[in-house]
Amino acid sequence: MDAVARILVLGSVARDEVVRLKEPLRSGLHLEGGFDGTRLGGGGANTGLPLAYAGHAVTLVSPIGHDLHGELLLAELQASGVSTSQLRRVETPTTRSIVLIEPGGERTIVNLARAREPEPPVRLLELPADCLYVRSRSEDLEELLATKAASCLVVAHVPPCRDGARPAHVLVASEPDLPPEVRSSPWEWGRRIAGERLRFMVLTRGAEGARAVGAEGSVEVAAPVVEAIDTTGAGDAFVAGLIHALVSGAATGRALEVACAWGAAKAGSNGSVLPRELVERLVRAAPP
């Protein structure tokens, strides 16, 4: 497929170490499980790779360490079709996580290490883009996002939820992760977080779907029903579908439908990243 849009993804790339549990996760008990190998993960990779599989020109802006995990991630990313030109090697260890997967597909993530850049990635200001997606909790990105929002679509994940933290056109959040005051008044809080550029705020609800809240009201979309196998990266696949639809010209309601379809497809498949064959099938079956 020819590249459709130039997309920058600011977020983590990680080595996921997977353990499949034989019973639901509960505290204070000895649980049975088995090691299920390691795989590419992290919010940046989980979002960026499906967008590349859909035909977009994706550049990851992320740190990785000078260690074996970093070398393995770099090789895998280079083979995936995303640009790794803006990855930066740092002295902190490469991001690593333990992913615990319950029999019903629900996942719990334990971060073991997190790579960090010492300064905000100002290099992204020089990169041409149609869209920038930010999947980071860093508290020092306001100026970069405000500048970039003048020239391209900016989609940002929250939290952080403080005033002015994420200048963006679209905010995305998992509804259960938000403080009660934000859940009760998402548009008002979204404007405080993102500023006057905000077009709408998307609240995801897992298997219940998602809603987008804007100045003129809200749109709700149900998620397709699937048998959950591994929910790791389902939220990231949702955002990839949302961005794919938006840069393809879809209206808000249609973009939510595409996003829910991508998220559900990921929940119904193994891995941290929505597989290429599923992305290609989704794009063919339901173009924006």
N, C-alpha and C positions, 0 to 999 in steps of 0.2 A: 504494500500500500504506500502511496505517496504521503509525505508528511503534510498534515493539514494545518497545524498550529505550532508555534514555538512556545514551549512551556518550561518554565523554571520551577523546580521543586526544591524548596528549602526544608530539609528534614533529615532524620537520622537514617543511616544504613547500619544494620546489625547482623550479628551471627546469633540465630535462634537455636537453642539447645532444647529439644522437644522431649517431654515425658508424657506418655499417655497413661492416665489413671484408670484403674479397673472399677472405681467407685467414685461417687461425687466427692469433691473437695470439702473437707470439714476440719476445723481446727482442733488441736489437742489429741489427734488420733494417729495411729500407724496406718498408712495407706499403702495398698498394693499398686504397682505401676511398672511400666517398662520404658526403657530409653528408646526413642524413635528417631534418633539421628540429629544432625544439624542441618540448618537451611538458612538461606538469605531472608532477612526480615528488616524491620525498622519502618517507621511511618513514611519516610521519604521514598525508600525502595518500593514499599507496598503500594504507594500511590503512583509513582513514576513509571514503573514497569508496565502496568496495564495501559497507561496512556501511550507509551511507546508501541505496545502491541496493537493499539487502535490506529496507528499510523502517524502519530504526532512526533515532532522533534523535541525530545525531552532531555533537559540538562539537570543533573542532580548537583545541588550545592550543599555539601556535607563534609564533615571531618571524619577521617579514619586514622587509626593509629599505625605506628611503625612496628607492627607485630604480625605473627602468622595469620591471625584472624583478619587483619586488614588486607594482607596479600590475597587471601582466598576470596574475600568480598570483592576486591578490585577486579580480579580475574572473572568472577561470575558476572559482575555488572558490565564489564566490557563486552562480554559475549551476549548480553541481553538486548542490545540495541539502544540503550540510553547513552548519552554523552557523559563521560567521567572527567572531562577536562577541568571541571570546577570542584572536584573533590580535593581536599587539602589534608596532607599527612600531618598529624599532630603528635605531641609527646605523650598525651594521655592515652590509656588503652582504648582499643576499638570497642565500640558499643557491643555488649553481649547480654543476652537475656535467657532465662529459663522459661519455657512455655509449658504450662501444665494444662493438658486437655482432658476434660471429663468425658465420660461415656456419651453424654448428650451433645458433645461438640463445644460446650462452653470452655473458654480459655481463661487462665490466670497467668499474668506475666510478672516475673521477678527480674528486675534489672540487676545485673552483676557488675557492669561497668558501663560508663557513658563517655564517649569521646566528645571533647569540647574545643571549639576554637577560642583563642584568647581574646579576640576582638570581633565585633559584628562583621559579617561578610560583605564589605562594601563593594567587592568586585561585581556583585550582581547588578549594580547600577549601570555598569558598562555593557551588560549583556542584552542584546535585542530580544524582546519577548512579546507575545500576545497575551500571556497569562503568567502570573506568579502565584504559586501556592505555598503557603507557610504552615508547616506542621512542627511547631517549636514552642516551647514555653519560655524561651529567652525573653528577658525583660528590657532588652536594649535595642529593639528593632524598629521603634516608632519612626525615626527619621528616614530610615531606608524605605520602609513601606510607604510612607507619605510621598516620598519622591517618586518611587516606582509607580504608584497609583495614578500619577499624572500622565503616564504613557501606556499603561496596559491594565488589563483586568487583574485585580488582586483578590484572591480568595484566601482566607486565613482561618485557622482552627483556634478555638478558645476552649479552656482558659489559656492565658491570663485574662482576667475580667476587669481590670482596673480601667479607669477613664483614660481614653487615648492610647491604650496599649496596642491596638491592632487597626491602624488606618487601612481600610479595605472596602471593596464593593460588596463582597459577600462574606459573611461569617458562618462557620459551621461548628456545631457543638453537639456532643452527646448529651441529651436532656438530663439523664440521671447524674451526670458529672457537674452540673451547674448548681450554684447556690440557690436556695429557694426564692430569693428576691429576683434573681435573673429569670428563673423559670416562670414566675408569675407575670413579669412584664418584659418579655424578650425583645420587643421592638425598641422600647425606651432604653433598655440597657444596651442593646446592640448599637444604638446611635451614640451612647456614651463611650463605648469601647472602640467603635470604628470611625466615628465622626460623620459628617454630613454626606460623605460619598456613599454611605451604605445604601444598597438597593433592597436587600432582604437578608434575614438571618435564618439559617436552616437548623432545625433541631431534629436529631436522629433519635429513633426509639427502638432500635434493634428490629426484632421480628414484627413489631407493630407498625413499621414504616417510618415516615418522616413528615414534617410540616415546614413550610417556609412562611415567615412572618415579615410583612412589609408595612409601609405607611398606609396602604389601602386595604389591609386585611391579611388573611392567611390562606394558604393552600395546603391541604393534607392529602397524602398518598399512602395507600397500604402497600406493604411489602409482599412480594410473591411468597407463597407457602413452599418451603423446602424442608427436607430432612437435614438438620444441621449435622455436619461431620466435623468441622473445624472452623470456629468463628474467628480465629486469628486473622487480622487484616481485613475483616468484613467492613469495618468503618472506613478504612483507607480505600478499599475498592469502591465503596459508595461515593467517596469524594472524587475518585478518578472518573466514575461515570457522570457525576454532576459536571465536572470541568469539561469532559468530552462533549457533553450536550450543550453547555453554554458557549464554548468556543465554536461549536457547529451552528449556532444561531437559534437554539431551541428556547422557547418561552419557559418561564419558571416552572409551571406545572409539569410540562413534558420533561424538563431537566430532572425534576424529582422522580418521575417514573423511571427514567433511565438509571438514575443513581440507585434507586431501590432494587432494580433488576440486577445491577452489577454487585451490590452488596449481598443480596441473597445468593447469587451464583457463587460468590466466594465462601459464604457460610456452608454451602453444600458441597464444597470441594476441599481436598487436602492441601496443605501448604500455607505459608504466610502471604504469598502473592497470588492473585487471581491468575490462573494459567492462561497462556497465550491462546490455546485453542478455544477456551471459553470466551475470551474477549472477542476473538474473530467471529465466533458464532453469534454473540450478542449484537455486535455491530451489523452483521448481515441481517439478523432477524428483526431488529428494531432500531433502524437508524433514527437519529434525532430529527 
